[in-house]
């Protein structure tokens, strides 16, 4: 004969086990996606874009900008 007092606990245990695995797998998937997203950055600025930014900030003169632009585009 079986004592039915512990049978409902099997269902609860099964529910918690399934919930545990779903949360664990979801967490791993989220972590992997987050880590993969951390490595993605925009494409690096081209040399001409960097040159334009330096000219806009006043780091180089118009003459230096024109000389460097010719060198970059050559």
Secondary structure, 3 states (H helix, E strand, C coil): CCCCCCHHHHHHHHHHHHHHHHHHHHHHHHHHHHHHHHCCCCCCCCHHHHHHHHHHHCCCCHHHHHHHHHHHHC
